[in-house]
Amino acid sequence: MNTTEQLYKEWLALQPLKEEYQRRLEEKFMFEFNYNSNHIEGNTLTYGQTELLLKFGEVTDNAKMKDLEDMKAHNLCLKIIKEEAKDKERSLTESFIRNLHHTMLREDYSETKNGKTYTVHAGIYKTRPNSVKTITGEVFEYASLEETPSLMSDLIAWYNKEEQNNRLSVIELASLFHYRYIRIHPFEDGNGRISRLIVNYILTKHNYPMIVVKTEDKQNYLSTLHQCDVNVGLLPFDGANATIDQITPLVEYLSKCLESSLKLSIKAAKGENIEEDDDWRKALKIKYHNHLNKPELTEEKKKLIGKEYNSLLQNIHTELSEFYSLFTNVEWYPAIAKCIEDENKDNVYYSSIRFIKNILTGTATLSITIKVELQQFLYKYSVYGMKVNPYSNKIYEKELFYNESLSLKESEIIINAIGKNLHQFVEEDFFRITKQDNTL
């Protein structure tokens, strides 16, 4: 009995899992598989972004819309294969694979290569050659347009027959399907992701845990496929009819992935910690994703913040100027912001407005202070409003990284915060004057 068989026997003996352990295992796999399978194909979402997207449905950092939609669609495909695999008697069909592909791509889209624009079709076999150039400059041919339908039909027929014959182990069956499918490359995009989804469909259907090909091991994964290509030969027909002996490197590679998955699943079934060695990195990326890879302060950024700040001051003046006549005097200090040292801090933009009003009992003053502190990775807006000490009542605060800027909405929030203080100031003094007049 080999290692995989021993682990599988132990895994079966632990069934069924407690609901809590099953949920924890499924959630971990969902994040791992979606992130790694998409990242291998060039998706730019980080692990943290992937978890936030799949767990909460949103990503706060900048991300390509296509990458976001691809990740969500891929997760839906994962749910579909899990549901399909529950029916142990149902045969695999071409229509299932085409529908899975359509779900993943969602719709047709255009892409431009070498100055030519092509349509990538969702759920339809390729309509143009999709051969690739190797690193040596040679052209590697997949199945032609004419060959693809018949080769896919043969692949599905072979798989269903081989599954019934039960001559291959489950991991051998999944590995050989993966390789033959890749050598056909039936779609214009998404073939790698579909092949790994079907591998996990096969494993799940036969009561094995799913596997993950890690993105950091991408080179070994591709090298393994290349070793198989050398054994099989370059003709697409030969690739689509490869034998189990010819793809031994891939069987061994995916067997190791399965062993890792079984070990993790067994730990989960026992209620043990299923964190992996690099989970600290993932945890930091998830929790502190907003603080990673942020640009530092430069002289160019200082100039941009200065312009932004002066624009804000101008907006404040424009919005409030019609109310200046309610006061005896309105003073700006200074009218144009400049960098000064403030409270032992360098790089602070500072400006204040004093609204002065004479009343029967003396002179009342409301001071509004607008300040921007430039720090190493972020800058902070603070607005204070008080009749005595302008720093004792903070009415607004906002931190921004240097790849962000104050939005029009935030500018409106600042103006409204100042306006509310102004309104309160006027109302309080009006009440005081009215009260004094009544006393007289």
C-alpha positions in Angstrom: 0.0 0.0 0.0 1.5 3.3 -1.1 1.4 6.6 0.9 -1.6 8.0 -1.0 -3.6 4.8 -0.3 -2.7 4.8 3.4 -3.7 8.4 3.8 -6.9 7.9 1.9 -7.8 4.9 4.1 -7.2 7.1 7.2 -9.3 9.8 5.7 -12.3 7.5 5.0 -12.1 6.2 8.6 -12.7 9.7 9.9 -15.9 10.3 7.9 -18.3 12.0 8.5 -16.6 15.2 9.7 -18.1 17.4 12.4 -20.0 20.2 10.7 -17.6 22.8 12.1 -14.5 20.9 10.8 -16.1 20.4 7.4 -17.0 24.1 7.1 -13.5 25.1 8.1 -11.9 22.8 5.6 -14.2 23.8 2.7 -13.6 27.5 3.4 -9.8 27.1 3.4 -9.9 25.1 0.2 -12.2 27.6 -1.5 -9.8 30.4 -0.9 -6.7 28.4 -1.8 -8.0 26.8 -5.0 -9.6 29.9 -6.4 -6.6 32.1 -5.7 -3.9 29.6 -6.9 -5.7 28.3 -10.0 -6.4 31.9 -11.2 -3.1 33.3 -10.2 -1.3 30.6 -12.3 -3.1 32.0 -15.3 -2.2 35.7 -14.6 -4.9 36.9 -12.3 -3.5 39.8 -10.3 -5.7 39.6 -7.2 -3.7 39.0 -4.0 -4.6 36.2 -1.6 -6.1 38.8 0.7 -8.2 40.3 -2.0 -9.4 36.9 -3.0 -10.5 36.1 0.5 -12.2 39.5 1.0 -14.0 39.1 -2.4 -15.2 35.6 -1.8 -16.1 36.1 1.9 -17.6 39.6 1.8 -18.2 40.3 -1.9 -15.9 43.3 -2.2 -12.3 44.4 -2.5 -11.2 47.8 -1.1 -7.9 48.1 -3.0 -7.7 48.9 -6.6 -8.1 45.8 -8.8 -8.9 45.0 -12.4 -12.6 44.5 -12.9 -11.9 41.5 -15.2 -9.8 39.9 -12.4 -12.6 40.4 -9.9 -15.3 39.0 -12.2 -13.0 36.1 -13.2 -12.5 35.1 -9.5 -16.2 35.2 -8.7 -17.1 33.2 -11.8 -14.4 30.6 -11.0 -15.8 30.2 -7.5 -19.2 29.6 -9.0 -17.6 26.9 -11.2 -16.2 25.3 -8.1 -19.7 25.2 -6.6 -21.0 23.7 -9.8 -18.5 20.8 -10.0 -19.1 20.0 -6.3 -22.8 19.8 -6.9 -22.4 17.7 -10.1 -20.0 15.3 -8.4 -22.7 14.3 -5.9 -24.5 12.2 -8.6 -22.2 9.2 -8.7 -24.1 7.6 -11.5 -24.0 10.6 -13.9 -21.6 10.4 -16.8 -19.3 13.3 -17.7 -20.5 15.1 -20.8 -19.2 17.6 -23.3 -22.1 19.9 -22.6 -21.2 20.0 -18.9 -17.7 21.1 -19.8 -18.9 23.7 -22.3 -21.4 25.1 -19.8 -18.7 25.2 -17.1 -16.5 27.2 -19.5 -19.4 29.5 -20.3 -19.9 30.1 -16.6 -16.3 30.9 -16.1 -15.9 33.3 -19.0 -19.5 34.7 -18.7 -19.6 36.1 -22.2 -17.7 36.5 -25.4 -15.0 39.2 -25.3 -12.4 40.7 -27.7 -8.7 40.7 -27.3 -5.9 42.1 -29.5 -2.7 40.1 -30.3 0.0 41.2 -32.8 -2.2 44.1 -34.0 -5.2 41.8 -34.7 -8.5 41.8 -32.7 -10.1 38.4 -32.0 -13.2 37.3 -30.3 -12.8 34.9 -27.4 -15.9 32.7 -27.2 -17.5 31.5 -24.0 -18.7 27.9 -24.0 -17.8 27.3 -27.7 -14.8 25.3 -29.0 -12.1 27.4 -30.5 -12.7 29.1 -33.8 -9.0 30.0 -34.5 -5.7 28.2 -33.8 -4.4 28.6 -30.3 -0.8 27.2 -30.7 1.8 28.8 -28.5 5.5 29.7 -28.8 7.9 28.0 -26.4 10.7 29.8 -24.7 13.0 28.5 -27.4 10.9 30.2 -30.1 9.4 26.9 -31.4 5.7 26.6 -32.1 3.8 24.1 -30.0 0.7 22.9 -31.7 -2.6 22.0 -29.9 -5.4 20.3 -31.8 -6.6 22.0 -34.9 -10.1 23.6 -35.3 -11.2 20.6 -37.4 -9.8 18.0 -34.9 -11.1 19.5 -31.7 -14.8 18.4 -31.8 -13.9 14.7 -32.5 -11.0 14.6 -30.1 -13.2 16.0 -27.3 -15.9 13.5 -28.1 -13.3 10.7 -27.9 -11.9 12.1 -24.7 -15.3 12.1 -22.9 -16.1 8.6 -24.3 -12.7 7.3 -23.1 -13.1 8.8 -19.7 -16.6 7.4 -19.0 -15.5 3.9 -20.2 -12.3 4.0 -18.2 -14.2 5.2 -15.1 -16.4 2.1 -15.4 -13.5 -0.3 -16.0 -11.8 0.9 -12.8 -8.4 -0.1 -14.1 -6.7 3.2 -13.2 -6.5 4.7 -9.7 -8.5 7.9 -9.2 -5.4 10.1 -9.3 -4.2 8.3 -12.5 -7.6 8.8 -14.1 -7.6 12.5 -13.2 -4.0 13.0 -14.3 -4.5 11.4 -17.7 -7.7 13.3 -18.3 -5.9 16.6 -17.4 -3.0 15.9 -19.8 -5.2 14.7 -22.7 -7.5 17.7 -22.3 -4.6 20.2 -22.2 -3.1 18.7 -25.4 -6.4 19.3 -27.2 -6.8 22.8 -25.7 -10.4 23.0 -26.9 -11.2 26.6 -25.9 -9.5 29.9 -26.8 -9.0 30.8 -23.1 -9.4 29.2 -19.7 -8.2 25.7 -20.6 -5.8 25.5 -17.6 -8.5 26.5 -15.1 -11.1 24.1 -16.7 -8.6 21.2 -16.6 -7.9 21.7 -12.8 -11.6 22.1 -12.1 -12.3 18.7 -13.8 -9.5 17.1 -11.9 -11.2 18.1 -8.7 -14.6 17.0 -10.1 -13.1 13.5 -10.6 -11.5 13.4 -7.1 -14.7 14.7 -5.4 -16.9 12.2 -7.3 -14.7 9.4 -6.0 -14.8 10.7 -2.4 -11.3 12.2 -2.4 -10.5 15.7 -1.1 -9.8 18.3 -3.8 -6.2 19.4 -4.6 -4.5 22.7 -5.1 -1.6 23.4 -7.6 0.2 26.2 -5.8 1.1 29.3 -7.8 4.5 29.4 -6.2 5.1 25.9 -7.7 3.9 27.0 -11.1 7.4 26.4 -12.7 7.5 22.8 -11.4 4.0 22.2 -12.6 4.7 23.5 -16.1 8.1 21.6 -16.2 6.2 18.4 -15.4 3.8 18.9 -18.2 6.8 19.6 -20.5 8.4 16.3 -19.4 5.2 14.6 -20.4 5.2 16.4 -23.8 8.7 15.0 -24.4 7.6 11.5 -23.6 4.4 11.7 -25.7 5.7 13.7 -28.8 4.5 16.9 -30.4 1.6 15.7 -32.6 -1.7 16.8 -31.1 -3.4 13.5 -31.9 -0.7 11.6 -29.9 -1.2 14.1 -27.0 -4.9 13.5 -27.0 -4.3 9.7 -26.8 -1.4 9.7 -24.4 -0.9 6.6 -22.2 -0.6 6.5 -18.5 3.0 5.3 -18.7 3.9 8.4 -20.8 2.6 10.8 -18.3 4.2 9.3 -15.2 5.7 12.7 -14.2 2.3 14.3 -14.0 0.8 11.4 -12.0 3.6 11.7 -9.5 3.2 15.5 -9.3 -0.5 15.4 -8.7 -0.1 12.5 -6.3 2.1 14.7 -4.1 -0.6 17.4 -4.3 -3.2 14.8 -3.3 -1.0 13.6 -0.4 -0.7 17.2 0.9 -4.5 17.7 0.6 -5.2 14.4 2.4 -2.8 15.3 5.3 -4.5 18.7 5.7 -8.0 17.1 5.5 -7.1 14.5 8.1 -5.8 17.3 10.5 -9.1 19.1 9.9 -11.1 16.0 10.6 -9.3 15.6 13.9 -10.0 19.2 14.8 -6.4 20.1 14.6 -4.9 23.4 13.4 -4.9 23.4 9.6 -2.8 26.5 9.1 0.1 26.1 6.7 3.6 27.4 7.2 3.0 30.5 5.1 -0.5 31.3 6.5 1.1 34.1 8.6 1.8 35.9 5.3 -1.8 35.4 4.1 -3.2 36.6 7.4 -1.1 39.8 7.3 -2.1 40.4 3.7 -5.8 40.0 4.5 -5.8 42.0 7.7 -3.5 44.8 6.6 -4.1 44.8 2.8 -4.8 48.5 2.8 -1.3 49.2 4.2 0.8 47.2 1.8 2.8 48.4 -1.2 1.9 52.1 -0.6 4.0 54.9 -2.2 6.2 57.0 0.0 6.3 60.8 0.2 8.3 62.5 -2.6 8.8 66.1 -3.6 6.4 65.5 -6.5 3.7 64.2 -4.1 4.2 67.3 -1.9 3.5 69.5 -4.9 0.4 67.6 -5.8 -0.9 67.7 -2.2 -0.2 71.4 -2.1 -2.4 71.9 -5.2 -5.1 69.7 -3.8 -5.0 71.6 -0.5 -5.3 75.0 -2.1 -8.1 73.7 -4.3 -9.9 72.6 -1.1 -9.4 76.1 0.5 -10.8 77.7 -2.6 -13.9 75.5 -2.5 -14.4 76.4 1.2 -14.2 80.1 0.3 -16.6 79.7 -2.6 -19.2 77.8 -0.6 -19.0 80.0 2.5 -18.5 83.5 1.1 -22.2 84.3 0.7 -22.4 84.1 4.5 -19.5 86.4 5.3 -21.9 89.3 5.6 -23.3 87.8 8.8 -20.0 88.6 10.5 -18.2 91.8 11.4 -15.1 90.4 9.9 -13.7 87.2 8.3 -10.0 86.6 8.3 -7.9 83.9 6.6 -4.5 82.9 8.1 -2.8 82.5 5.7 -4.9 82.8 2.6 -2.4 80.5 0.7 -1.2 77.4 2.5 2.5 76.6 2.8 4.6 74.0 4.4 5.6 75.0 8.0 6.8 73.3 11.1 4.0 72.7 13.6 4.3 71.0 17.0 7.7 69.6 16.1 6.4 68.0 12.9 7.8 68.8 9.5 5.7 69.0 6.3 2.4 70.4 7.6 0.0 72.5 5.5 -1.9 74.9 7.7 -4.6 77.5 7.3 -7.3 79.0 9.5 -10.4 81.2 9.1 -11.6 83.5 11.9 -15.2 84.5 11.9 -15.6 87.6 14.1 -18.9 89.0 15.3 -19.6 91.9 17.6 -22.4 91.5 20.1 -23.7 93.7 22.9 -21.5 91.9 25.5 -18.3 91.9 23.5 -16.6 90.2 20.5 -17.1 86.5 19.7 -14.8 84.6 17.4 -15.1 81.2 15.8 -11.8 79.8 14.5 -11.8 77.0 11.9 -8.4 75.3 11.3 -7.7 73.1 8.2 -4.5 71.1 8.5 -2.7 68.5 6.4 0.1 66.5 7.9 2.5 64.8 5.4 3.9 61.5 6.8 6.0 58.7 5.3 3.3 56.7 3.6 0.1 58.7 4.1 -1.2 62.2 4.7 -3.9 63.2 7.0 -6.5 65.9 6.8 -7.8 67.4 10.1 -10.3 70.2 10.6 -10.9 71.8 14.0 -13.6 74.3 15.0 -13.7 76.1 18.3 -14.5 79.5 19.8 -11.6 79.4 22.3 -8.9 76.8 21.4 -9.0 75.9 17.7 -7.4 72.5 18.4 -9.8 71.3 21.1 -12.7 70.3 18.9 -11.9 68.1 15.9 -14.8 68.1 13.4 -13.2 66.0 10.6 -10.3 63.6 10.0 -9.3 61.6 7.0 -6.1 59.6 6.2 -5.1 59.0 2.6 -2.2 57.2 0.9 -0.1 58.9 -1.7 -1.8 57.1 -4.5 -5.1 58.5 -3.4 -6.5 62.0 -3.4 -9.3 63.9 -1.6 -12.5 63.2 -3.5 -15.2 65.8 -4.3 -17.5 64.0 -1.8 -14.9 64.3 1.0 -14.5 68.0 0.1 -18.2 68.4 0.5 -18.1 66.6 3.9 -15.4 69.1 5.1 -17.4 72.1 3.9 -20.6 70.8 5.5 -18.8 70.1 8.8 -17.5 73.7 8.8 -20.9 75.0 7.8 -22.6 73.2 10.7 -20.2 74.8 13.2 -20.8 78.2 11.5 -24.6 77.7 11.8 -24.3 76.8 15.5 -22.1 79.8 16.2 -24.5 82.2 14.5 -27.5 80.7 16.3 -25.9 80.8 19.7 -25.0 84.4 19.4 -28.4 85.3 18.0 -30.0 83.6 21.0 -27.7 85.5 23.4 -28.6 88.9 21.8 -32.3 88.1 21.7 -32.2 87.1 25.4 -30.4 90.3 26.3 -32.8 92.5 24.4 -35.7 90.9 26.3 -34.0 91.5 29.6 -33.8 95.2 28.8 
